Amino acid sequence: MLLECNATLAWRCPICGELELDEINIFDFSGKNRLEMKCVCGFTKLVFGKNSPKKYWLEYSCIVCESTHRVSYTQSKLWSDQIKEIKCLGNNAELGYLGPYDEVKKLAEEEEKCLKLMIDQLEFDDYFNNPEIMLSVLNELHDIAATNGLVCQCGNSDIDIDMLPREIRLTCNNCHGVTRISAENKDDLAFLRKIKQIKILEGVVSALEGINI
């Protein structure tokens, strides 16, 4: 049986949020044991490596648990027509797909449709300056809050979240301190993804910056 030595990768960049399809083949490893996959924004999304002619590995930064994972593939599995789900090794959350072009493209399109449906249902398109960035920023805030990282300097953790066209405002229900978080572009999202805690300044209205972290 002839082995088709090519595969397609679907992966959403953890920095800019772009979902891209990248095609690789066995000849990409000619003369080297490492292949970096870069996003259009310049970020290295993940790295393929080769231990031997028949053993490969894949290393990627996980946006779920904020650690680096590495998985191994035999040559036959890497280039097989089976869909390989790329997951967080901590909680099994799906991060991307690897496999035949048509099937991977279909999965990527379904994911994009789900994201668009969420945006449409929330009527983001007409209200927000950049609805996809707004949704991604909101998801990041949800993750921060889930780990008790959303607090106020006064000690209160009862925080209101209000979405405006260009920003999100966090308001403490106790001292009424406010922190404004810009949600307009990829730089805003990249900045927020580096943060594990947001502390509202007591009784003060401020923009999110180093003093709030």
PyMOL CGO cylinders between C-alpha atoms (Angstrom):
from pymol import cmd
from pymol.cgo import CYLINDER

trace = [
    CYLINDER, 0.00, 0.00, 0.00, 1.32, 3.45, -0.93, 0.3, 1, 1, 1, 1, 1, 1,
    CYLINDER, 1.32, 3.45, -0.93, 1.55, 5.77, 2.08, 0.3, 1, 1, 1, 1, 1, 1,
    CYLINDER, 1.55, 5.77, 2.08, 0.44, 9.36, 1.40, 0.3, 1, 1, 1, 1, 1, 1,
    CYLINDER, 0.44, 9.36, 1.40, 3.10, 11.32, 3.29, 0.3, 1, 1, 1, 1, 1, 1,
    CYLINDER, 3.10, 11.32, 3.29, 1.26, 14.61, 3.75, 0.3, 1, 1, 1, 1, 1, 1,
    CYLINDER, 1.26, 14.61, 3.75, -1.12, 16.06, 6.30, 0.3, 1, 1, 1, 1, 1, 1,
    CYLINDER, -1.12, 16.06, 6.30, -3.09, 19.22, 7.04, 0.3, 1, 1, 1, 1, 1, 1,
    CYLINDER, -3.09, 19.22, 7.04, -3.07, 21.04, 10.36, 0.3, 1, 1, 1, 1, 1, 1,
    CYLINDER, -3.07, 21.04, 10.36, -5.92, 23.21, 11.67, 0.3, 1, 1, 1, 1, 1, 1,
    CYLINDER, -5.92, 23.21, 11.67, -4.83, 25.35, 14.59, 0.3, 1, 1, 1, 1, 1, 1,
    CYLINDER, -4.83, 25.35, 14.59, -6.06, 28.62, 16.10, 0.3, 1, 1, 1, 1, 1, 1,
    CYLINDER, -6.06, 28.62, 16.10, -3.24, 30.95, 17.04, 0.3, 1, 1, 1, 1, 1, 1,
    CYLINDER, -3.24, 30.95, 17.04, -3.26, 31.62, 20.81, 0.3, 1, 1, 1, 1, 1, 1,
    CYLINDER, -3.26, 31.62, 20.81, -1.97, 35.14, 20.22, 0.3, 1, 1, 1, 1, 1, 1,
    CYLINDER, -1.97, 35.14, 20.22, -4.10, 36.61, 17.42, 0.3, 1, 1, 1, 1, 1, 1,
    CYLINDER, -4.10, 36.61, 17.42, -6.95, 34.08, 17.35, 0.3, 1, 1, 1, 1, 1, 1,
    CYLINDER, -6.95, 34.08, 17.35, -6.58, 33.33, 13.62, 0.3, 1, 1, 1, 1, 1, 1,
    CYLINDER, -6.58, 33.33, 13.62, -7.62, 29.81, 12.54, 0.3, 1, 1, 1, 1, 1, 1,
    CYLINDER, -7.62, 29.81, 12.54, -5.36, 28.62, 9.73, 0.3, 1, 1, 1, 1, 1, 1,
    CYLINDER, -5.36, 28.62, 9.73, -4.88, 25.47, 7.67, 0.3, 1, 1, 1, 1, 1, 1,
    CYLINDER, -4.88, 25.47, 7.67, -1.25, 24.47, 7.12, 0.3, 1, 1, 1, 1, 1, 1,
    CYLINDER, -1.25, 24.47, 7.12, -0.13, 21.59, 4.93, 0.3, 1, 1, 1, 1, 1, 1,
    CYLINDER, -0.13, 21.59, 4.93, 3.01, 19.59, 5.68, 0.3, 1, 1, 1, 1, 1, 1,
    CYLINDER, 3.01, 19.59, 5.68, 4.65, 16.62, 3.97, 0.3, 1, 1, 1, 1, 1, 1,
    CYLINDER, 4.65, 16.62, 3.97, 7.55, 14.29, 4.58, 0.3, 1, 1, 1, 1, 1, 1,
    CYLINDER, 7.55, 14.29, 4.58, 9.84, 16.37, 2.34, 0.3, 1, 1, 1, 1, 1, 1,
    CYLINDER, 9.84, 16.37, 2.34, 9.54, 19.33, 4.72, 0.3, 1, 1, 1, 1, 1, 1,
    CYLINDER, 9.54, 19.33, 4.72, 11.86, 17.37, 7.01, 0.3, 1, 1, 1, 1, 1, 1,
    CYLINDER, 11.86, 17.37, 7.01, 14.54, 16.84, 4.36, 0.3, 1, 1, 1, 1, 1, 1,
    CYLINDER, 14.54, 16.84, 4.36, 17.90, 17.68, 5.90, 0.3, 1, 1, 1, 1, 1, 1,
    CYLINDER, 17.90, 17.68, 5.90, 16.41, 18.79, 9.22, 0.3, 1, 1, 1, 1, 1, 1,
    CYLINDER, 16.41, 18.79, 9.22, 14.74, 17.32, 12.29, 0.3, 1, 1, 1, 1, 1, 1,
    CYLINDER, 14.74, 17.32, 12.29, 12.60, 20.32, 13.26, 0.3, 1, 1, 1, 1, 1, 1,
    CYLINDER, 12.60, 20.32, 13.26, 9.78, 22.18, 11.51, 0.3, 1, 1, 1, 1, 1, 1,
    CYLINDER, 9.78, 22.18, 11.51, 8.29, 25.36, 13.00, 0.3, 1, 1, 1, 1, 1, 1,
    CYLINDER, 8.29, 25.36, 13.00, 4.72, 26.32, 12.09, 0.3, 1, 1, 1, 1, 1, 1,
    CYLINDER, 4.72, 26.32, 12.09, 4.25, 30.09, 12.20, 0.3, 1, 1, 1, 1, 1, 1,
    CYLINDER, 4.25, 30.09, 12.20, 1.05, 32.12, 12.19, 0.3, 1, 1, 1, 1, 1, 1,
    CYLINDER, 1.05, 32.12, 12.19, 0.59, 35.07, 9.82, 0.3, 1, 1, 1, 1, 1, 1,
    CYLINDER, 0.59, 35.07, 9.82, 1.13, 37.27, 12.90, 0.3, 1, 1, 1, 1, 1, 1,
    CYLINDER, 1.13, 37.27, 12.90, 4.64, 35.79, 13.29, 0.3, 1, 1, 1, 1, 1, 1,
    CYLINDER, 4.64, 35.79, 13.29, 4.00, 33.68, 16.38, 0.3, 1, 1, 1, 1, 1, 1,
    CYLINDER, 4.00, 33.68, 16.38, 5.37, 30.11, 16.36, 0.3, 1, 1, 1, 1, 1, 1,
    CYLINDER, 5.37, 30.11, 16.36, 2.16, 28.15, 16.94, 0.3, 1, 1, 1, 1, 1, 1,
    CYLINDER, 2.16, 28.15, 16.94, 3.75, 24.73, 17.28, 0.3, 1, 1, 1, 1, 1, 1,
    CYLINDER, 3.75, 24.73, 17.28, 6.80, 22.69, 16.33, 0.3, 1, 1, 1, 1, 1, 1,
    CYLINDER, 6.80, 22.69, 16.33, 7.09, 19.32, 14.62, 0.3, 1, 1, 1, 1, 1, 1,
    CYLINDER, 7.09, 19.32, 14.62, 10.21, 17.27, 15.27, 0.3, 1, 1, 1, 1, 1, 1,
    CYLINDER, 10.21, 17.27, 15.27, 11.73, 14.00, 14.13, 0.3, 1, 1, 1, 1, 1, 1,
    CYLINDER, 11.73, 14.00, 14.13, 13.61, 11.64, 16.45, 0.3, 1, 1, 1, 1, 1, 1,
    CYLINDER, 13.61, 11.64, 16.45, 14.28, 9.08, 13.74, 0.3, 1, 1, 1, 1, 1, 1,
    CYLINDER, 14.28, 9.08, 13.74, 12.99, 8.30, 10.22, 0.3, 1, 1, 1, 1, 1, 1,
    CYLINDER, 12.99, 8.30, 10.22, 9.93, 6.63, 11.74, 0.3, 1, 1, 1, 1, 1, 1,
    CYLINDER, 9.93, 6.63, 11.74, 9.30, 8.65, 14.91, 0.3, 1, 1, 1, 1, 1, 1,
    CYLINDER, 9.30, 8.65, 14.91, 7.94, 12.20, 15.11, 0.3, 1, 1, 1, 1, 1, 1,
    CYLINDER, 7.94, 12.20, 15.11, 6.82, 14.55, 17.88, 0.3, 1, 1, 1, 1, 1, 1,
    CYLINDER, 6.82, 14.55, 17.88, 4.61, 17.63, 18.08, 0.3, 1, 1, 1, 1, 1, 1,
    CYLINDER, 4.61, 17.63, 18.08, 5.14, 20.38, 20.66, 0.3, 1, 1, 1, 1, 1, 1,
    CYLINDER, 5.14, 20.38, 20.66, 2.64, 23.19, 21.28, 0.3, 1, 1, 1, 1, 1, 1,
    CYLINDER, 2.64, 23.19, 21.28, 1.74, 25.90, 23.78, 0.3, 1, 1, 1, 1, 1, 1,
    CYLINDER, 1.74, 25.90, 23.78, -1.61, 25.22, 25.42, 0.3, 1, 1, 1, 1, 1, 1,
    CYLINDER, -1.61, 25.22, 25.42, -3.92, 28.20, 25.92, 0.3, 1, 1, 1, 1, 1, 1,
    CYLINDER, -3.92, 28.20, 25.92, -6.05, 26.18, 28.35, 0.3, 1, 1, 1, 1, 1, 1,
    CYLINDER, -6.05, 26.18, 28.35, -3.49, 25.23, 31.01, 0.3, 1, 1, 1, 1, 1, 1,
    CYLINDER, -3.49, 25.23, 31.01, -0.73, 27.65, 29.88, 0.3, 1, 1, 1, 1, 1, 1,
    CYLINDER, -0.73, 27.65, 29.88, 1.91, 24.93, 29.65, 0.3, 1, 1, 1, 1, 1, 1,
    CYLINDER, 1.91, 24.93, 29.65, 3.79, 23.27, 26.79, 0.3, 1, 1, 1, 1, 1, 1,
    CYLINDER, 3.79, 23.27, 26.79, 2.69, 19.81, 25.66, 0.3, 1, 1, 1, 1, 1, 1,
    CYLINDER, 2.69, 19.81, 25.66, 4.50, 17.25, 23.54, 0.3, 1, 1, 1, 1, 1, 1,
    CYLINDER, 4.50, 17.25, 23.54, 2.92, 14.24, 21.84, 0.3, 1, 1, 1, 1, 1, 1,
    CYLINDER, 2.92, 14.24, 21.84, 4.60, 11.52, 19.77, 0.3, 1, 1, 1, 1, 1, 1,
    CYLINDER, 4.60, 11.52, 19.77, 3.57, 9.89, 16.49, 0.3, 1, 1, 1, 1, 1, 1,
    CYLINDER, 3.57, 9.89, 16.49, 4.91, 6.97, 14.54, 0.3, 1, 1, 1, 1, 1, 1,
    CYLINDER, 4.91, 6.97, 14.54, 5.53, 7.68, 10.87, 0.3, 1, 1, 1, 1, 1, 1,
    CYLINDER, 5.53, 7.68, 10.87, 2.52, 5.61, 9.83, 0.3, 1, 1, 1, 1, 1, 1,
    CYLINDER, 2.52, 5.61, 9.83, 0.19, 7.38, 12.28, 0.3, 1, 1, 1, 1, 1, 1,
    CYLINDER, 0.19, 7.38, 12.28, 1.38, 10.90, 11.42, 0.3, 1, 1, 1, 1, 1, 1,
    CYLINDER, 1.38, 10.90, 11.42, 0.79, 10.42, 7.70, 0.3, 1, 1, 1, 1, 1, 1,
    CYLINDER, 0.79, 10.42, 7.70, -2.30, 8.22, 8.02, 0.3, 1, 1, 1, 1, 1, 1,
    CYLINDER, -2.30, 8.22, 8.02, -5.78, 9.25, 6.85, 0.3, 1, 1, 1, 1, 1, 1,
    CYLINDER, -5.78, 9.25, 6.85, -7.00, 9.20, 10.46, 0.3, 1, 1, 1, 1, 1, 1,
    CYLINDER, -7.00, 9.20, 10.46, -7.95, 12.52, 12.10, 0.3, 1, 1, 1, 1, 1, 1,
    CYLINDER, -7.95, 12.52, 12.10, -5.65, 13.26, 15.02, 0.3, 1, 1, 1, 1, 1, 1,
    CYLINDER, -5.65, 13.26, 15.02, -7.22, 15.53, 17.64, 0.3, 1, 1, 1, 1, 1, 1,
    CYLINDER, -7.22, 15.53, 17.64, -4.66, 17.79, 19.30, 0.3, 1, 1, 1, 1, 1, 1,
    CYLINDER, -4.66, 17.79, 19.30, -5.70, 18.27, 22.91, 0.3, 1, 1, 1, 1, 1, 1,
    CYLINDER, -5.70, 18.27, 22.91, -4.71, 19.78, 26.22, 0.3, 1, 1, 1, 1, 1, 1,
    CYLINDER, -4.71, 19.78, 26.22, -3.05, 16.90, 28.03, 0.3, 1, 1, 1, 1, 1, 1,
    CYLINDER, -3.05, 16.90, 28.03, -4.38, 18.24, 31.32, 0.3, 1, 1, 1, 1, 1, 1,
    CYLINDER, -4.38, 18.24, 31.32, -8.13, 18.30, 30.69, 0.3, 1, 1, 1, 1, 1, 1,
    CYLINDER, -8.13, 18.30, 30.69, -8.58, 16.86, 27.17, 0.3, 1, 1, 1, 1, 1, 1,
    CYLINDER, -8.58, 16.86, 27.17, -9.87, 20.12, 25.66, 0.3, 1, 1, 1, 1, 1, 1,
    CYLINDER, -9.87, 20.12, 25.66, -9.64, 20.09, 21.85, 0.3, 1, 1, 1, 1, 1, 1,
    CYLINDER, -9.64, 20.09, 21.85, -7.16, 22.61, 20.45, 0.3, 1, 1, 1, 1, 1, 1,
    CYLINDER, -7.16, 22.61, 20.45, -6.72, 21.57, 16.82, 0.3, 1, 1, 1, 1, 1, 1,
    CYLINDER, -6.72, 21.57, 16.82, -6.77, 18.81, 14.22, 0.3, 1, 1, 1, 1, 1, 1,
    CYLINDER, -6.77, 18.81, 14.22, -4.24, 16.99, 12.05, 0.3, 1, 1, 1, 1, 1, 1,
    CYLINDER, -4.24, 16.99, 12.05, -5.07, 14.72, 9.13, 0.3, 1, 1, 1, 1, 1, 1,
    CYLINDER, -5.07, 14.72, 9.13, -6.39, 14.61, 5.54, 0.3, 1, 1, 1, 1, 1, 1,
    CYLINDER, -6.39, 14.61, 5.54, -7.06, 18.04, 4.02, 0.3, 1, 1, 1, 1, 1, 1,
    CYLINDER, -7.06, 18.04, 4.02, -10.77, 17.59, 3.23, 0.3, 1, 1, 1, 1, 1, 1,
    CYLINDER, -10.77, 17.59, 3.23, -11.68, 16.28, 6.68, 0.3, 1, 1, 1, 1, 1, 1,
    CYLINDER, -11.68, 16.28, 6.68, -9.57, 18.83, 8.56, 0.3, 1, 1, 1, 1, 1, 1,
    CYLINDER, -9.57, 18.83, 8.56, -10.99, 21.67, 6.43, 0.3, 1, 1, 1, 1, 1, 1,
    CYLINDER, -10.99, 21.67, 6.43, -14.52, 20.50, 7.21, 0.3, 1, 1, 1, 1, 1, 1,
    CYLINDER, -14.52, 20.50, 7.21, -13.82, 20.46, 10.96, 0.3, 1, 1, 1, 1, 1, 1,
    CYLINDER, -13.82, 20.46, 10.96, -12.24, 23.92, 10.78, 0.3, 1, 1, 1, 1, 1, 1,
    CYLINDER, -12.24, 23.92, 10.78, -15.23, 25.31, 8.86, 0.3, 1, 1, 1, 1, 1, 1,
    CYLINDER, -15.23, 25.31, 8.86, -17.63, 23.84, 11.42, 0.3, 1, 1, 1, 1, 1, 1,
    CYLINDER, -17.63, 23.84, 11.42, -15.66, 25.48, 14.22, 0.3, 1, 1, 1, 1, 1, 1,
    CYLINDER, -15.66, 25.48, 14.22, -15.77, 28.84, 12.44, 0.3, 1, 1, 1, 1, 1, 1,
    CYLINDER, -15.77, 28.84, 12.44, -19.53, 28.46, 11.88, 0.3, 1, 1, 1, 1, 1, 1,
    CYLINDER, -19.53, 28.46, 11.88, -20.06, 27.78, 15.59, 0.3, 1, 1, 1, 1, 1, 1,
    CYLINDER, -20.06, 27.78, 15.59, -18.05, 30.88, 16.48, 0.3, 1, 1, 1, 1, 1, 1,
    CYLINDER, -18.05, 30.88, 16.48, -20.00, 33.00, 13.99, 0.3, 1, 1, 1, 1, 1, 1,
    CYLINDER, -20.00, 33.00, 13.99, -23.30, 31.65, 15.31, 0.3, 1, 1, 1, 1, 1, 1,
    CYLINDER, -23.30, 31.65, 15.31, -22.33, 32.66, 18.84, 0.3, 1, 1, 1, 1, 1, 1,
    CYLINDER, -22.33, 32.66, 18.84, -21.47, 36.14, 17.60, 0.3, 1, 1, 1, 1, 1, 1,
    CYLINDER, -21.47, 36.14, 17.60, -24.72, 36.46, 15.64, 0.3, 1, 1, 1, 1, 1, 1,
    CYLINDER, -24.72, 36.46, 15.64, -26.83, 35.24, 18.54, 0.3, 1, 1, 1, 1, 1, 1,
    CYLINDER, -26.83, 35.24, 18.54, -25.28, 37.83, 20.81, 0.3, 1, 1, 1, 1, 1, 1,
    CYLINDER, -25.28, 37.83, 20.81, -25.83, 40.52, 18.14, 0.3, 1, 1, 1, 1, 1, 1,
    CYLINDER, -25.83, 40.52, 18.14, -22.13, 41.38, 18.26, 0.3, 1, 1, 1, 1, 1, 1,
    CYLINDER, -22.13, 41.38, 18.26, -21.84, 42.41, 14.61, 0.3, 1, 1, 1, 1, 1, 1,
    CYLINDER, -21.84, 42.41, 14.61, -23.85, 45.63, 14.88, 0.3, 1, 1, 1, 1, 1, 1,
    CYLINDER, -23.85, 45.63, 14.88, -22.80, 46.73, 18.35, 0.3, 1, 1, 1, 1, 1, 1,
    CYLINDER, -22.80, 46.73, 18.35, -19.12, 45.93, 18.82, 0.3, 1, 1, 1, 1, 1, 1,
    CYLINDER, -19.12, 45.93, 18.82, -16.19, 47.49, 17.00, 0.3, 1, 1, 1, 1, 1, 1,
    CYLINDER, -16.19, 47.49, 17.00, -14.49, 44.08, 16.61, 0.3, 1, 1, 1, 1, 1, 1,
    CYLINDER, -14.49, 44.08, 16.61, -16.92, 41.31, 17.62, 0.3, 1, 1, 1, 1, 1, 1,
    CYLINDER, -16.92, 41.31, 17.62, -14.48, 38.39, 17.34, 0.3, 1, 1, 1, 1, 1, 1,
    CYLINDER, -14.48, 38.39, 17.34, -11.88, 40.12, 19.51, 0.3, 1, 1, 1, 1, 1, 1,
    CYLINDER, -11.88, 40.12, 19.51, -14.61, 41.08, 21.98, 0.3, 1, 1, 1, 1, 1, 1,
    CYLINDER, -14.61, 41.08, 21.98, -15.76, 37.46, 22.26, 0.3, 1, 1, 1, 1, 1, 1,
    CYLINDER, -15.76, 37.46, 22.26, -12.19, 36.22, 22.71, 0.3, 1, 1, 1, 1, 1, 1,
    CYLINDER, -12.19, 36.22, 22.71, -11.50, 38.85, 25.39, 0.3, 1, 1, 1, 1, 1, 1,
    CYLINDER, -11.50, 38.85, 25.39, -14.71, 37.85, 27.16, 0.3, 1, 1, 1, 1, 1, 1,
    CYLINDER, -14.71, 37.85, 27.16, -13.60, 34.20, 27.10, 0.3, 1, 1, 1, 1, 1, 1,
    CYLINDER, -13.60, 34.20, 27.10, -10.23, 35.15, 28.58, 0.3, 1, 1, 1, 1, 1, 1,
    CYLINDER, -10.23, 35.15, 28.58, -11.94, 37.08, 31.39, 0.3, 1, 1, 1, 1, 1, 1,
    CYLINDER, -11.94, 37.08, 31.39, -14.14, 34.07, 32.07, 0.3, 1, 1, 1, 1, 1, 1,
    CYLINDER, -14.14, 34.07, 32.07, -11.03, 31.88, 32.42, 0.3, 1, 1, 1, 1, 1, 1,
    CYLINDER, -11.03, 31.88, 32.42, -9.40, 34.40, 34.78, 0.3, 1, 1, 1, 1, 1, 1,
    CYLINDER, -9.40, 34.40, 34.78, -12.56, 34.59, 36.89, 0.3, 1, 1, 1, 1, 1, 1,
    CYLINDER, -12.56, 34.59, 36.89, -12.80, 30.78, 37.00, 0.3, 1, 1, 1, 1, 1, 1,
    CYLINDER, -12.80, 30.78, 37.00, -9.46, 30.66, 38.84, 0.3, 1, 1, 1, 1, 1, 1,
    CYLINDER, -9.46, 30.66, 38.84, -10.50, 33.43, 41.29, 0.3, 1, 1, 1, 1, 1, 1,
    CYLINDER, -10.50, 33.43, 41.29, -8.28, 35.89, 39.48, 0.3, 1, 1, 1, 1, 1, 1,
    CYLINDER, -8.28, 35.89, 39.48, -10.88, 38.65, 39.21, 0.3, 1, 1, 1, 1, 1, 1,
    CYLINDER, -10.88, 38.65, 39.21, -10.87, 40.66, 42.46, 0.3, 1, 1, 1, 1, 1, 1,
    CYLINDER, -10.87, 40.66, 42.46, -11.00, 44.18, 43.86, 0.3, 1, 1, 1, 1, 1, 1,
    CYLINDER, -11.00, 44.18, 43.86, -8.41, 45.88, 46.05, 0.3, 1, 1, 1, 1, 1, 1,
    CYLINDER, -8.41, 45.88, 46.05, -11.12, 46.36, 48.68, 0.3, 1, 1, 1, 1, 1, 1,
    CYLINDER, -11.12, 46.36, 48.68, -11.38, 42.58, 49.10, 0.3, 1, 1, 1, 1, 1, 1,
    CYLINDER, -11.38, 42.58, 49.10, -14.65, 42.12, 47.26, 0.3, 1, 1, 1, 1, 1, 1,
    CYLINDER, -14.65, 42.12, 47.26, -14.97, 39.49, 44.54, 0.3, 1, 1, 1, 1, 1, 1,
    CYLINDER, -14.97, 39.49, 44.54, -18.51, 40.39, 43.40, 0.3, 1, 1, 1, 1, 1, 1,
    CYLINDER, -18.51, 40.39, 43.40, -17.68, 42.01, 40.08, 0.3, 1, 1, 1, 1, 1, 1,
    CYLINDER, -17.68, 42.01, 40.08, -20.03, 43.22, 37.33, 0.3, 1, 1, 1, 1, 1, 1,
    CYLINDER, -20.03, 43.22, 37.33, -18.92, 42.87, 33.69, 0.3, 1, 1, 1, 1, 1, 1,
    CYLINDER, -18.92, 42.87, 33.69, -20.31, 45.37, 31.16, 0.3, 1, 1, 1, 1, 1, 1,
    CYLINDER, -20.31, 45.37, 31.16, -19.54, 45.16, 27.44, 0.3, 1, 1, 1, 1, 1, 1,
    CYLINDER, -19.54, 45.16, 27.44, -19.27, 48.38, 25.45, 0.3, 1, 1, 1, 1, 1, 1,
    CYLINDER, -19.27, 48.38, 25.45, -18.48, 48.76, 21.72, 0.3, 1, 1, 1, 1, 1, 1,
    CYLINDER, -18.48, 48.76, 21.72, -14.71, 49.11, 22.26, 0.3, 1, 1, 1, 1, 1, 1,
    CYLINDER, -14.71, 49.11, 22.26, -14.07, 47.86, 25.78, 0.3, 1, 1, 1, 1, 1, 1,
    CYLINDER, -14.07, 47.86, 25.78, -15.20, 45.80, 28.75, 0.3, 1, 1, 1, 1, 1, 1,
    CYLINDER, -15.20, 45.80, 28.75, -15.72, 47.45, 32.12, 0.3, 1, 1, 1, 1, 1, 1,
    CYLINDER, -15.72, 47.45, 32.12, -15.29, 45.61, 35.40, 0.3, 1, 1, 1, 1, 1, 1,
    CYLINDER, -15.29, 45.61, 35.40, -17.12, 47.25, 38.31, 0.3, 1, 1, 1, 1, 1, 1,
    CYLINDER, -17.12, 47.25, 38.31, -16.81, 46.33, 41.98, 0.3, 1, 1, 1, 1, 1, 1,
    CYLINDER, -16.81, 46.33, 41.98, -20.24, 46.13, 43.59, 0.3, 1, 1, 1, 1, 1, 1,
    CYLINDER, -20.24, 46.13, 43.59, -18.77, 47.19, 46.94, 0.3, 1, 1, 1, 1, 1, 1,
    CYLINDER, -18.77, 47.19, 46.94, -16.51, 50.22, 46.40, 0.3, 1, 1, 1, 1, 1, 1,
    CYLINDER, -16.51, 50.22, 46.40, -17.59, 50.93, 42.80, 0.3, 1, 1, 1, 1, 1, 1,
    CYLINDER, -17.59, 50.93, 42.80, -14.03, 50.87, 41.51, 0.3, 1, 1, 1, 1, 1, 1,
    CYLINDER, -14.03, 50.87, 41.51, -13.86, 50.40, 37.73, 0.3, 1, 1, 1, 1, 1, 1,
    CYLINDER, -13.86, 50.40, 37.73, -11.24, 48.83, 35.47, 0.3, 1, 1, 1, 1, 1, 1,
    CYLINDER, -11.24, 48.83, 35.47, -11.58, 49.39, 31.72, 0.3, 1, 1, 1, 1, 1, 1,
    CYLINDER, -11.58, 49.39, 31.72, -10.25, 46.67, 29.39, 0.3, 1, 1, 1, 1, 1, 1,
    CYLINDER, -10.25, 46.67, 29.39, -9.73, 47.53, 25.73, 0.3, 1, 1, 1, 1, 1, 1,
    CYLINDER, -9.73, 47.53, 25.73, -11.16, 44.93, 23.31, 0.3, 1, 1, 1, 1, 1, 1,
    CYLINDER, -11.16, 44.93, 23.31, -10.54, 46.33, 19.84, 0.3, 1, 1, 1, 1, 1, 1,
    CYLINDER, -10.54, 46.33, 19.84, -7.60, 44.51, 18.30, 0.3, 1, 1, 1, 1, 1, 1,
    CYLINDER, -7.60, 44.51, 18.30, -5.23, 41.54, 18.47, 0.3, 1, 1, 1, 1, 1, 1,
    CYLINDER, -5.23, 41.54, 18.47, -2.77, 43.43, 20.67, 0.3, 1, 1, 1, 1, 1, 1,
    CYLINDER, -2.77, 43.43, 20.67, -5.48, 43.87, 23.31, 0.3, 1, 1, 1, 1, 1, 1,
    CYLINDER, -5.48, 43.87, 23.31, -6.17, 40.13, 23.24, 0.3, 1, 1, 1, 1, 1, 1,
    CYLINDER, -6.17, 40.13, 23.24, -2.47, 39.19, 23.33, 0.3, 1, 1, 1, 1, 1, 1,
    CYLINDER, -2.47, 39.19, 23.33, -1.94, 41.48, 26.37, 0.3, 1, 1, 1, 1, 1, 1,
    CYLINDER, -1.94, 41.48, 26.37, -4.86, 39.94, 28.26, 0.3, 1, 1, 1, 1, 1, 1,
    CYLINDER, -4.86, 39.94, 28.26, -3.67, 36.38, 27.55, 0.3, 1, 1, 1, 1, 1, 1,
    CYLINDER, -3.67, 36.38, 27.55, -0.51, 37.07, 29.54, 0.3, 1, 1, 1, 1, 1, 1,
    CYLINDER, -0.51, 37.07, 29.54, -2.51, 37.98, 32.65, 0.3, 1, 1, 1, 1, 1, 1,
    CYLINDER, -2.51, 37.98, 32.65, -3.56, 35.57, 35.41, 0.3, 1, 1, 1, 1, 1, 1,
    CYLINDER, -3.56, 35.57, 35.41, -5.12, 38.09, 37.81, 0.3, 1, 1, 1, 1, 1, 1,
    CYLINDER, -5.12, 38.09, 37.81, -6.90, 41.43, 37.49, 0.3, 1, 1, 1, 1, 1, 1,
    CYLINDER, -6.90, 41.43, 37.49, -7.25, 43.60, 40.60, 0.3, 1, 1, 1, 1, 1, 1,
    CYLINDER, -7.25, 43.60, 40.60, -9.65, 46.55, 40.46, 0.3, 1, 1, 1, 1, 1, 1,
    CYLINDER, -9.65, 46.55, 40.46, -8.28, 49.61, 42.28, 0.3, 1, 1, 1, 1, 1, 1,
    CYLINDER, -8.28, 49.61, 42.28, -10.48, 50.52, 45.25, 0.3, 1, 1, 1, 1, 1, 1,
    CYLINDER, -10.48, 50.52, 45.25, -12.90, 53.33, 44.41, 0.3, 1, 1, 1, 1, 1, 1,
    CYLINDER, -12.90, 53.33, 44.41, -10.92, 54.31, 41.30, 0.3, 1, 1, 1, 1, 1, 1,
    CYLINDER, -10.92, 54.31, 41.30, -11.73, 54.32, 37.58, 0.3, 1, 1, 1, 1, 1, 1,
    CYLINDER, -11.73, 54.32, 37.58, -8.68, 53.13, 35.62, 0.3, 1, 1, 1, 1, 1, 1,
    CYLINDER, -8.68, 53.13, 35.62, -7.59, 51.37, 32.44, 0.3, 1, 1, 1, 1, 1, 1,
    CYLINDER, -7.59, 51.37, 32.44, -6.07, 47.89, 32.72, 0.3, 1, 1, 1, 1, 1, 1,
    CYLINDER, -6.07, 47.89, 32.72, -2.29, 48.23, 33.08, 0.3, 1, 1, 1, 1, 1, 1,
    CYLINDER, -2.29, 48.23, 33.08, 0.56, 46.87, 35.18, 0.3, 1, 1, 1, 1, 1, 1,
    CYLINDER, 0.56, 46.87, 35.18, -0.83, 48.28, 38.43, 0.3, 1, 1, 1, 1, 1, 1,
    CYLINDER, -0.83, 48.28, 38.43, -3.99, 46.15, 38.08, 0.3, 1, 1, 1, 1, 1, 1,
    CYLINDER, -3.99, 46.15, 38.08, -2.12, 42.86, 37.60, 0.3, 1, 1, 1, 1, 1, 1,
]
cmd.load_cgo(trace, "trace")
